Amino acid sequence: MLHKFLNSNPKLSPANYFKCMQINLRHMKAAAANLAQVICENELDVILVQEPYATNSNSPVISDIPPGYIAYHSLNDSHAYGAAII
């Protein structure tokens, strides 16, 4: 769908736009796995994630991050619910 919009607008070219997505994963593992696929398929630049799925409650790690991407977050053992930027 995004590609249809971009291709229908002649002023936009791949060098002129920034692909960003915002999503609430509701701490769901399946949603995190699907997000990884969407990121790769759409070559997204920045993803804003609310309530990410994280593993390891002592030092939370955002799971299913595609290769080449880095997740920034401030999740910790006392605050595992929050947001992340990928």
N, C-alpha and C positions, 0 to 999 in steps of 0.2 A: 504494500500500500504506500509506504514512504517513497519507494522508487517511482511509482506511477506519478505521484505529485511532483517529485523533483524533475522527472523527465518531461512533464507537461509544461514546465516553466522554463523557457529558453534562457532566462537571465541567471538561472542557477546551474552551476556546474560542480562536479565533485570537489574542485579546488576552492569553491566559494561558500561552502556550507559546513556547519558543525553539527554532528549528529549527537543528540542528547536524549536521554530517556529517564523518566521518573516512575518508580514502581513501589508498591507496598507488598512485600513477600509474606507478611503475617507469620513469620518464623517457620515457614513450610519448606521442607527439604525438596519436595517435588517442584515447587515454584522456583527455587534456587537453581535446580538443574535445568528447568525450561528457560530461565533467564540466560544461562550460559549459552544455550543454543541460539537464542534471539540476538545476543550480543555478537556472536560470530557471524550469523547470517546477515545481519544488517550493518556490520562494521561500525558499531557505535563508538563514539569518542569518550563520552562521559555518561555514567549511569548513576542516578541518585536513588538510593535504596532506603526505604523506611522498613523497619522491623525485619532486618536480614536474618537468614538462617545461619546460625553460627554453631560450631562444634567446640568442644572442650570448655566447660563452664569456668574453669580456673583462669584461663587466659583465652577468651573467645577468638576464634579464627573464622572468618567468612569463608564458606565453602563454595565449591564450583566456580571459581574464578578462572576464566579462560587464560591460556598462556599469553603472555604479553601484556596483561592487565594487572594492576595493583589495586588492592582495596585499602582505603583509608577509613579508619573508624576509631571511636573512643570507647568501644565496648570493653567491659571488664567483669570480674566475677560478681561484683555487686550491682552492676548495671549492664545486663546482657541484652536489654531491649533498647534499641536506639536507631541510629541511621549510619549509613556508609556511603562513601563515594568511590566508585570504581572507575 
